[in-house]
Amino acid sequence: MSQQILIVDDDPVQRRLYGEIVGSMGFRAETANDGDVALDMLLGSDQPLRPDCVLLDLNMPDVDGMTVLEKLTPTLPDLPVVVLTGHGGVDIAVEAMRAGAADFLVKPVAPE
């Protein structure tokens, strides 16, 4: 069974592109269009999704990526979360890493 990656981004084009990239690498992609949906998929259902990794956009309306990260980390501390943002800065990267992110990437992200 291939590994699964959850892609959380409010931009449908980004979700599709990341899904194609991870799919071409042999991973199964699941997607969530906002933080609320992601939290429900991971924490709120009777059969929660347990991906091998989460690609998480920071800048989303309503429930942003940092809030998602802060809620996931205590419950799923071993789940690697890679934070993505189009507005990268050292302060944001440090905050995300302290909140439990495994890595921090600035968009646009190259497939490598």
N, CA, C and O atoms as CSV, one atom per row, in Angstrom:
chain,resi,resn,atom,element,x,y,z
A,1,MET,N,N,0.836,-1.175,0.000
A,1,MET,CA,C,0.000,0.000,0.000
A,1,MET,C,C,0.883,1.241,0.000
A,1,MET,O,O,1.844,1.321,0.765
A,2,SER,N,N,0.562,2.209,-0.854
A,2,SER,CA,C,1.401,3.399,-0.952
A,2,SER,C,C,1.137,4.342,0.217
A,2,SER,O,O,0.080,4.309,0.849
A,3,GLN,N,N,2.119,5.168,0.477
A,3,GLN,CA,C,1.977,6.130,1.560
A,3,GLN,C,C,1.018,7.236,1.142
A,3,GLN,O,O,0.867,7.544,-0.041
A,4,GLN,N,N,0.382,7.819,2.137
A,4,GLN,CA,C,-0.653,8.811,1.895
A,4,GLN,C,C,-0.217,10.173,2.420
A,4,GLN,O,O,0.351,10.279,3.507
A,5,ILE,N,N,-0.489,11.209,1.638
A,5,ILE,CA,C,-0.166,12.576,2.032
A,5,ILE,C,C,-1.446,13.394,1.989
A,5,ILE,O,O,-2.175,13.376,0.997
A,6,LEU,N,N,-1.710,14.111,3.072
A,6,LEU,CA,C,-2.851,15.020,3.119
A,6,LEU,C,C,-2.369,16.408,2.723
A,6,LEU,O,O,-1.438,16.945,3.323
A,7,ILE,N,N,-3.005,16.983,1.713
A,7,ILE,CA,C,-2.669,18.318,1.225
A,7,ILE,C,C,-3.773,19.260,1.681
A,7,ILE,O,O,-4.938,19.079,1.328
A,8,VAL,N,N,-3.398,20.276,2.474
A,8,VAL,CA,C,-4.373,21.224,3.008
A,8,VAL,C,C,-4.035,22.605,2.457
A,8,VAL,O,O,-3.032,23.207,2.840
A,9,ASP,N,N,-4.877,23.099,1.557
A,9,ASP,CA,C,-4.645,24.402,0.931
A,9,ASP,C,C,-5.981,24.921,0.426
A,9,ASP,O,O,-6.754,24.166,-0.163
A,10,ASP,N,N,-6.261,26.196,0.649
A,10,ASP,CA,C,-7.523,26.768,0.197
A,10,ASP,C,C,-7.524,27.070,-1.300
A,10,ASP,O,O,-8.584,27.319,-1.874
A,11,ASP,N,N,-6.372,27.053,-1.933
A,11,ASP,CA,C,-6.260,27.333,-3.362
A,11,ASP,C,C,-6.412,26.028,-4.153
A,11,ASP,O,O,-5.557,25.147,-4.052
A,12,PRO,N,N,-7.494,25.892,-4.943
A,12,PRO,CA,C,-7.715,24.636,-5.666
A,12,PRO,C,C,-6.608,24.308,-6.664
A,12,PRO,O,O,-6.316,23.135,-6.897
A,13,VAL,N,N,-5.997,25.318,-7.249
A,13,VAL,CA,C,-4.906,25.076,-8.197
A,13,VAL,C,C,-3.706,24.480,-7.469
A,13,VAL,O,O,-3.094,23.531,-7.958
A,14,GLN,N,N,-3.366,25.027,-6.307
A,14,GLN,CA,C,-2.246,24.496,-5.526
A,14,GLN,C,C,-2.528,23.064,-5.079
A,14,GLN,O,O,-1.650,22.204,-5.156
A,15,ARG,N,N,-3.757,22.803,-4.610
A,15,ARG,CA,C,-4.111,21.438,-4.193
A,15,ARG,C,C,-3.926,20.458,-5.341
A,15,ARG,O,O,-3.359,19.380,-5.162
A,16,ARG,N,N,-4.406,20.837,-6.520
A,16,ARG,CA,C,-4.295,19.959,-7.683
A,16,ARG,C,C,-2.836,19.741,-8.067
A,16,ARG,O,O,-2.426,18.610,-8.326
A,17,LEU,N,N,-2.045,20.819,-8.105
A,17,LEU,CA,C,-0.628,20.690,-8.470
A,17,LEU,C,C,0.129,19.816,-7.478
A,17,LEU,O,O,0.871,18.920,-7.881
A,18,TYR,N,N,-0.052,20.069,-6.188
A,18,TYR,CA,C,0.632,19.246,-5.181
A,18,TYR,C,C,0.160,17.797,-5.269
A,18,TYR,O,O,0.953,16.869,-5.108
A,19,GLY,N,N,-1.133,17.607,-5.526
A,19,GLY,CA,C,-1.658,16.252,-5.672
A,19,GLY,C,C,-1.020,15.519,-6.841
A,19,GLY,O,O,-0.689,14.338,-6.737
A,20,GLU,N,N,-0.850,16.224,-7.954
A,20,GLU,CA,C,-0.197,15.616,-9.120
A,20,GLU,C,C,1.264,15.296,-8.830
A,20,GLU,O,O,1.766,14.246,-9.228
A,21,ILE,N,N,1.939,16.197,-8.139
A,21,ILE,CA,C,3.358,15.973,-7.819
A,21,ILE,C,C,3.518,14.753,-6.919
A,21,ILE,O,O,4.320,13.866,-7.210
A,22,VAL,N,N,2.751,14.706,-5.821
A,22,VAL,CA,C,2.918,13.569,-4.907
A,22,VAL,C,C,2.432,12.273,-5.559
A,22,VAL,O,O,2.976,11.203,-5.290
A,23,GLY,N,N,1.411,12.366,-6.412
A,23,GLY,CA,C,0.948,11.183,-7.133
A,23,GLY,C,C,2.004,10.646,-8.084
A,23,GLY,O,O,2.170,9.433,-8.211
A,24,SER,N,N,2.723,11.550,-8.756
A,24,SER,CA,C,3.771,11.117,-9.686
A,24,SER,C,C,4.947,10.477,-8.958
A,24,SER,O,O,5.754,9.772,-9.563
A,25,MET,N,N,5.035,10.729,-7.664
A,25,MET,CA,C,6.103,10.138,-6.853
A,25,MET,C,C,5.654,8.840,-6.186
A,25,MET,O,O,6.398,8.249,-5.404
A,26,GLY,N,N,4.440,8.402,-6.495
A,26,GLY,CA,C,3.955,7.132,-5.970
A,26,GLY,C,C,3.166,7.222,-4.679
A,26,GLY,O,O,2.828,6.193,-4.093
A,27,PHE,N,N,2.861,8.437,-4.221
A,27,PHE,CA,C,2.074,8.617,-3.004
A,27,PHE,C,C,0.602,8.801,-3.364
A,27,PHE,O,O,0.273,9.251,-4.461
A,28,ARG,N,N,-0.270,8.452,-2.437
A,28,ARG,CA,C,-1.696,8.737,-2.586
A,28,ARG,C,C,-1.959,10.092,-1.957
A,28,ARG,O,O,-1.508,10.360,-0.844
A,29,ALA,N,N,-2.681,10.941,-2.655
A,29,ALA,CA,C,-2.981,12.278,-2.145
A,29,ALA,C,C,-4.435,12.360,-1.700
A,29,ALA,O,O,-5.350,11.974,-2.427
A,30,GLU,N,N,-4.624,12.871,-0.496
A,30,GLU,CA,C,-5.946,13.263,-0.006
A,30,GLU,C,C,-5.887,14.778,0.100
A,30,GLU,O,O,-4.812,15.336,0.322
A,31,THR,N,N,-7.017,15.454,-0.053
A,31,THR,CA,C,-6.992,16.911,0.017
A,31,THR,C,C,-8.064,17.445,0.954
A,31,THR,O,O,-9.108,16.829,1.170
A,32,ALA,N,N,-7.763,18.617,1.499
A,32,ALA,CA,C,-8.712,19.372,2.307
A,32,ALA,C,C,-8.613,20.823,1.861
A,32,ALA,O,O,-7.513,21.345,1.677
A,33,ASN,N,N,-9.760,21.477,1.685
A,33,ASN,CA,C,-9.738,22.839,1.168
A,33,ASN,C,C,-9.650,23.918,2.244
A,33,ASN,O,O,-9.593,25.106,1.927
A,34,ASP,N,N,-9.638,23.517,3.499
A,34,ASP,CA,C,-9.409,24.488,4.573
A,34,ASP,C,C,-9.042,23.762,5.868
A,34,ASP,O,O,-9.094,22.535,5.955
A,35,GLY,N,N,-8.673,24.554,6.859
A,35,GLY,CA,C,-8.223,23.985,8.121
A,35,GLY,C,C,-9.294,23.216,8.859
A,35,GLY,O,O,-9.009,22.196,9.486
A,36,ASP,N,N,-10.536,23.699,8.790
A,36,ASP,CA,C,-11.649,23.009,9.450
A,36,ASP,C,C,-11.844,21.603,8.899
A,36,ASP,O,O,-12.015,20.646,9.654
A,37,VAL,N,N,-11.817,21.493,7.579
A,37,VAL,CA,C,-11.990,20.188,6.930
A,37,VAL,C,C,-10.844,19.263,7.322
A,37,VAL,O,O,-11.063,18.087,7.613
A,38,ALA,N,N,-9.622,19.792,7.329
A,38,ALA,CA,C,-8.455,18.978,7.697
A,38,ALA,C,C,-8.577,18.466,9.129
A,38,ALA,O,O,-8.340,17.287,9.391
A,39,LEU,N,N,-8.945,19.346,10.050
A,39,LEU,CA,C,-9.088,18.924,11.449
A,39,LEU,C,C,-10.176,17.868,11.586
A,39,LEU,O,O,-10.024,16.910,12.344
A,40,ASP,N,N,-11.272,18.040,10.856
A,40,ASP,CA,C,-12.341,17.047,10.908
A,40,ASP,C,C,-11.861,15.705,10.358
A,40,ASP,O,O,-12.167,14.656,10.925
A,41,MET,N,N,-11.112,15.735,9.261
A,41,MET,CA,C,-10.598,14.493,8.671
A,41,MET,C,C,-9.638,13.774,9.620
A,41,MET,O,O,-9.640,12.547,9.709
A,42,LEU,N,N,-8.821,14.555,10.326
A,42,LEU,CA,C,-7.768,13.974,11.162
A,42,LEU,C,C,-8.201,13.690,12.600
A,42,LEU,O,O,-7.715,12.745,13.222
A,43,LEU,N,N,-9.108,14.503,13.123
A,43,LEU,CA,C,-9.448,14.389,14.544
A,43,LEU,C,C,-10.928,14.177,14.821
A,43,LEU,O,O,-11.288,13.682,15.889
A,44,GLY,N,N,-11.793,14.543,13.879
A,44,GLY,CA,C,-13.203,14.621,14.206
A,44,GLY,C,C,-14.081,13.469,13.802
A,44,GLY,O,O,-15.267,13.464,14.133
A,45,SER,N,N,-13.558,12.508,13.112
A,45,SER,CA,C,-14.450,11.446,12.650
A,45,SER,C,C,-14.214,10.156,13.428
A,45,SER,O,O,-13.213,10.005,14.129
A,46,ASP,N,N,-15.168,9.226,13.285
A,46,ASP,CA,C,-15.024,7.918,13.933
A,46,ASP,C,C,-13.901,7.110,13.293
A,46,ASP,O,O,-13.292,6.260,13.944
A,47,GLN,N,N,-13.630,7.375,12.026
A,47,GLN,CA,C,-12.563,6.694,11.286
A,47,GLN,C,C,-11.598,7.762,10.782
A,47,GLN,O,O,-11.600,8.082,9.593
A,48,PRO,N,N,-10.775,8.318,11.668
A,48,PRO,CA,C,-9.914,9.431,11.258
A,48,PRO,C,C,-8.875,9.013,10.219
A,48,PRO,O,O,-8.380,7.886,10.211
A,49,LEU,N,N,-8.572,9.956,9.359
A,49,LEU,CA,C,-7.525,9.768,8.366
A,49,LEU,C,C,-6.182,9.762,9.084
A,49,LEU,O,O,-5.944,10.583,9.970
A,50,ARG,N,N,-5.312,8.846,8.706
A,50,ARG,CA,C,-3.973,8.775,9.295
A,50,ARG,C,C,-2.934,8.787,8.171
A,50,ARG,O,O,-2.362,7.751,7.832
A,51,PRO,N,N,-2.698,9.970,7.599
A,51,PRO,CA,C,-1.717,10.059,6.522
A,51,PRO,C,C,-0.303,9.901,7.066
A,51,PRO,O,O,-0.069,9.973,8.272
A,52,ASP,N,N,0.622,9.688,6.156
A,52,ASP,CA,C,2.029,9.585,6.536
A,52,ASP,C,C,2.672,10.958,6.666
A,52,ASP,O,O,3.727,11.099,7.284
A,53,CYS,N,N,2.032,11.972,6.081
A,53,CYS,CA,C,2.561,13.335,6.121
A,53,CYS,C,C,1.431,14.295,5.771
A,53,CYS,O,O,0.479,13.924,5.083
A,54,VAL,N,N,1.544,15.538,6.253
A,54,VAL,CA,C,0.591,16.592,5.900
A,54,VAL,C,C,1.368,17.749,5.282
A,54,VAL,O,O,2.364,18.207,5.843
A,55,LEU,N,N,0.905,18.219,4.117
A,55,LEU,CA,C,1.401,19.461,3.527
A,55,LEU,C,C,0.364,20.511,3.874
A,55,LEU,O,O,-0.782,20.416,3.433
A,56,LEU,N,N,0.744,21.509,4.657
A,56,LEU,CA,C,-0.211,22.439,5.260
A,56,LEU,C,C,0.099,23.883,4.900
A,56,LEU,O,O,1.150,24.414,5.260
A,57,ASP,N,N,-0.833,24.516,4.182
A,57,ASP,CA,C,-0.707,25.939,3.876
A,57,ASP,C,C,-0.989,26.729,5.149
A,57,ASP,O,O,-1.919,26.410,5.890
A,58,LEU,N,N,-0.192,27.749,5.400
A,58,LEU,CA,C,-0.403,28.566,6.595
A,58,LEU,C,C,-1.515,29.583,6.414
A,58,LEU,O,O,-2.309,29.805,7.328
A,59,ASN,N,N,-1.580,30.201,5.248
A,59,ASN,CA,C,-2.493,31.323,5.030
A,59,ASN,C,C,-3.795,30.856,4.401
A,59,ASN,O,O,-3.919,30.754,3.180
A,60,MET,N,N,-4.768,30.575,5.274
A,60,MET,CA,C,-6.097,30.164,4.832
A,60,MET,C,C,-7.126,30.940,5.637
A,60,MET,O,O,-6.869,31.312,6.782
A,61,PRO,N,N,-8.301,31.191,5.038
A,61,PRO,CA,C,-9.348,31.884,5.797
A,61,PRO,C,C,-9.912,30.996,6.905
A,61,PRO,O,O,-9.725,29.779,6.906
A,62,ASP,N,N,-10.589,31.620,7.824
A,62,ASP,CA,C,-11.215,30.940,8.961
A,62,ASP,C,C,-10.163,30.249,9.830
A,62,ASP,O,O,-9.512,30.911,10.638
A,63,VAL,N,N,-9.984,28.955,9.684
A,63,VAL,CA,C,-8.994,28.228,10.491
A,63,VAL,C,C,-7.695,28.171,9.694
A,63,VAL,O,O,-7.596,27.442,8.707
A,64,ASP,N,N,-6.706,28.942,10.127
A,64,ASP,CA,C,-5.443,28.994,9.383
A,64,ASP,C,C,-4.538,27.810,9.725
A,64,ASP,O,O,-4.818,27.036,10.640
A,65,GLY,N,N,-3.461,27.694,8.975
A,65,GLY,CA,C,-2.553,26.565,9.140
A,65,GLY,C,C,-1.901,26.491,10.506
A,65,GLY,O,O,-1.689,25.397,11.029
A,66,MET,N,N,-1.580,27.633,11.092
A,66,MET,CA,C,-0.943,27.620,12.413
A,66,MET,C,C,-1.902,27.048,13.457
A,66,MET,O,O,-1.484,26.299,14.340
A,67,THR,N,N,-3.171,27.396,13.359
A,67,THR,CA,C,-4.172,26.847,14.279
A,67,THR,C,C,-4.293,25.337,14.099
A,67,THR,O,O,-4.369,24.596,15.078
A,68,VAL,N,N,-4.309,24.884,12.847
A,68,VAL,CA,C,-4.364,23.446,12.574
A,68,VAL,C,C,-3.159,22.762,13.201
A,68,VAL,O,O,-3.298,21.745,13.880
A,69,LEU,N,N,-1.984,23.318,12.975
A,69,LEU,CA,C,-0.749,22.742,13.507
A,69,LEU,C,C,-0.793,22.664,15.029
A,69,LEU,O,O,-0.423,21.642,15.608
A,70,GLU,N,N,-1.237,23.726,15.675
A,70,GLU,CA,C,-1.295,23.759,17.141
A,70,GLU,C,C,-2.298,22.748,17.704
A,70,GLU,O,O,-2.115,22.258,18.818
A,71,LYS,N,N,-3.348,22.433,16.954
A,71,LYS,CA,C,-4.325,21.432,17.410
A,71,LYS,C,C,-3.872,20.006,17.109
A,71,LYS,O,O,-4.196,19.078,17.851
A,72,LEU,N,N,-3.119,19.831,16.017
A,72,LEU,CA,C,-2.662,18.489,15.643
A,72,LEU,C,C,-1.520,17.986,16.512
A,72,LEU,O,O,-1.504,16.822,16.912
A,73,THR,N,N,-0.571,18.857,16.804
A,73,THR,CA,C,0.669,18.437,17.464
A,73,THR,C,C,0.447,17.692,18.775
A,73,THR,O,O,1.075,16.653,18.976
A,74,PRO,N,N,-0.418,18.166,19.686
A,74,PRO,CA,C,-0.598,17.414,20.939
A,74,PRO,C,C,-1.241,16.042,20.732
A,74,PRO,O,O,-0.927,15.094,21.452
A,75,THR,N,N,-2.136,15.933,19.753
A,75,THR,CA,C,-2.860,14.685,19.519
A,75,THR,C,C,-2.078,13.704,18.658
A,75,THR,O,O,-2.103,12.497,18.900
A,76,LEU,N,N,-1.385,14.228,17.650
A,76,LEU,CA,C,-0.631,13.389,16.704
A,76,LEU,C,C,0.818,13.879,16.629
A,76,LEU,O,O,1.249,14.378,15.589
A,77,PRO,N,N,1.563,13.741,17.716
A,77,PRO,CA,C,2.915,14.322,17.757
A,77,PRO,C,C,3.896,13.710,16.765
A,77,PRO,O,O,4.894,14.343,16.421
A,78,ASP,N,N,3.634,12.492,16.299
A,78,ASP,CA,C,4.557,11.837,15.366
A,78,ASP,C,C,4.184,12.053,13.904
A,78,ASP,O,O,4.868,11.545,13.015
A,79,LEU,N,N,3.118,12.792,13.639
A,79,LEU,CA,C,2.701,13.061,12.265
A,79,LEU,C,C,3.537,14.204,11.694
A,79,LEU,O,O,3.450,15.331,12.182
A,80,PRO,N,N,4.348,13.932,10.668
A,80,PRO,CA,C,5.147,15.010,10.075
A,80,PRO,C,C,4.247,16.001,9.329
A,80,PRO,O,O,3.451,15.617,8.472
A,81,VAL,N,N,4.393,17.273,9.676
A,81,VAL,CA,C,3.639,18.336,9.019
A,81,VAL,C,C,4.640,19.283,8.368
A,81,VAL,O,O,5.493,19.864,9.040
A,82,VAL,N,N,4.525,19.429,7.055
A,82,VAL,CA,C,5.370,20.359,6.312
A,82,VAL,C,C,4.520,21.587,6.028
A,82,VAL,O,O,3.499,21.507,5.345
A,83,VAL,N,N,4.953,22.722,6.558
A,83,VAL,CA,C,4.216,23.966,6.424
A,83,VAL,C,C,4.637,24.662,5.135
A,83,VAL,O,O,5.823,24.761,4.824
A,84,LEU,N,N,3.637,25.145,4.387
A,84,LEU,CA,C,3.862,25.857,3.133
A,84,LEU,C,C,3.289,27.259,3.254
A,84,LEU,O,O,2.204,27.442,3.806
A,85,THR,N,N,4.011,28.251,2.744
A,85,THR,CA,C,3.463,29.600,2.729
A,85,THR,C,C,4.049,30.404,1.585
A,85,THR,O,O,5.193,30.201,1.180
A,86,GLY,N,N,3.256,31.304,1.082
A,86,GLY,CA,C,3.724,32.214,0.045
A,86,GLY,C,C,4.350,33.452,0.643
A,86,GLY,O,O,4.933,34.266,-0.074
A,87,HIS,N,N,4.234,33.600,1.939
A,87,HIS,CA,C,4.749,34.785,2.631
A,87,HIS,C,C,5.714,34.339,3.715
A,87,HIS,O,O,5.433,34.473,4.906
A,88,GLY,N,N,6.843,33.813,3.296
A,88,GLY,CA,C,7.798,33.249,4.246
A,88,GLY,C,C,8.652,34.306,4.905
A,88,GLY,O,O,9.039,35.298,4.288
A,89,GLY,N,N,8.928,34.079,6.137
A,89,GLY,CA,C,9.824,34.919,6.901
A,89,GLY,C,C,10.411,34.089,8.016
A,89,GLY,O,O,9.855,33.060,8.398
A,90,VAL,N,N,11.525,34.535,8.530
A,90,VAL,CA,C,12.192,33.785,9.587
A,90,VAL,C,C,11.284,33.642,10.802
A,90,VAL,O,O,11.226,32.568,11.401
A,91,ASP,N,N,10.572,34.711,11.179
A,91,ASP,CA,C,9.720,34.646,12.382
A,91,ASP,C,C,8.623,33.591,12.215
A,91,ASP,O,O,8.341,32.824,13.136
A,92,ILE,N,N,8.012,33.564,11.031
A,92,ILE,CA,C,6.942,32.595,10.795
A,92,ILE,C,C,7.500,31.178,10.786
A,92,ILE,O,O,6.885,30.260,11.328
A,93,ALA,N,N,8.658,31.002,10.175
A,93,ALA,CA,C,9.290,29.674,10.135
A,93,ALA,C,C,9.599,29.187,11.544
A,93,ALA,O,O,9.335,28.032,11.878
A,94,VAL,N,N,10.153,30.058,12.364
A,94,VAL,CA,C,10.485,29.691,13.745
A,94,VAL,C,C,9.212,29.351,14.514
A,94,VAL,O,O,9.174,28.362,15.246
A,95,GLU,N,N,8.176,30.160,14.353
A,95,GLU,CA,C,6.907,29.903,15.047
A,95,GLU,C,C,6.321,28.550,14.631
A,95,GLU,O,O,5.849,27.790,15.476
A,96,ALA,N,N,6.352,28.255,13.331
A,96,ALA,CA,C,5.816,26.980,12.842
A,96,ALA,C,C,6.625,25.801,13.372
A,96,ALA,O,O,6.053,24.789,13.775
A,97,MET,N,N,7.934,25.925,13.374
A,97,MET,CA,C,8.781,24.834,13.867
A,97,MET,C,C,8.550,24.618,15.366
A,97,MET,O,O,8.511,23.480,15.833
A,98,ARG,N,N,8.400,25.691,16.102
A,98,ARG,CA,C,8.129,25.563,17.547
A,98,ARG,C,C,6.764,24.941,17.810
A,98,ARG,O,O,6.560,24.269,18.822
A,99,ALA,N,N,5.832,25.172,16.887
A,99,ALA,CA,C,4.488,24.606,17.044
A,99,ALA,C,C,4.430,23.139,16.629
A,99,ALA,O,O,3.404,22.484,16.811
A,100,GLY,N,N,5.526,22.618,16.070
A,100,GLY,CA,C,5.569,21.197,15.752
A,100,GLY,C,C,5.787,20.838,14.297
A,100,GLY,O,O,5.785,19.656,13.954
A,101,ALA,N,N,5.974,21.825,13.428
A,101,ALA,CA,C,6.203,21.518,12.011
A,101,ALA,C,C,7.510,20.756,11.839
A,101,ALA,O,O,8.496,21.023,12.525
A,102,ALA,N,N,7.502,19.803,10.912
A,102,ALA,CA,C,8.716,19.043,10.597
A,102,ALA,C,C,9.604,19.826,9.647
A,102,ALA,O,O,10.824,19.663,9.653
A,103,ASP,N,N,8.987,20.686,8.821
A,103,ASP,CA,C,9.744,21.489,7.863
A,103,ASP,C,C,8.894,22.675,7.448
A,103,ASP,O,O,7.691,22.718,7.708
A,104,PHE,N,N,9.539,23.643,6.796
A,104,PHE,CA,C,8.892,24.884,6.390
A,104,PHE,C,C,9.371,25.208,4.986
A,104,PHE,O,O,10.573,25.338,4.756
A,105,LEU,N,N,8.444,25.341,4.045
A,105,LEU,CA,C,8.806,25.643,2.660
A,105,LEU,C,C,8.051,26.872,2.182
A,105,LEU,O,O,6.889,27.081,2.532
A,106,VAL,N,N,8.734,27.689,1.370
A,106,VAL,CA,C,8.118,28.886,0.807
A,106,VAL,C,C,7.633,28.567,-0.605
A,106,VAL,O,O,8.377,28.009,-1.412
A,107,LYS,N,N,6.382,28.923,-0.899
A,107,LYS,CA,C,5.815,28.721,-2.234
A,107,LYS,C,C,6.445,29.710,-3.203
A,107,LYS,O,O,6.820,30.803,-2.779
A,108,PRO,N,N,6.575,29.388,-4.456
A,108,PRO,CA,C,6.232,28.110,-5.056
A,108,PRO,C,C,7.257,27.048,-4.682
A,108,PRO,O,O,8.451,27.326,-4.574
A,109,VAL,N,N,6.773,25.842,-4.489
A,109,VAL,CA,C,7.622,24.729,-4.069
A,109,VAL,C,C,7.982,23.893,-5.290
A,109,VAL,O,O,7.109,23.505,-6.067
A,110,ALA,N,N,9.268,23.622,-5.454
A,110,ALA,CA,C,9.720,22.757,-6.548
A,110,ALA,C,C,9.480,21.298,-6.162
A,110,ALA,O,O,9.552,20.961,-4.980
A,111,PRO,N,N,9.199,20.434,-7.120
A,111,PRO,CA,C,8.926,19.022,-6.818
A,111,PRO,C,C,10.033,18.308,-6.046
A,111,PRO,O,O,9.743,17.380,-5.292
A,112,GLU,N,N,11.279,18.711,-6.210
A,112,GLU,CA,C,12.361,18.030,-5.505
A,112,GLU,C,C,12.158,18.207,-4.029
A,112,GLU,O,O,12.956,17.713,-3.232
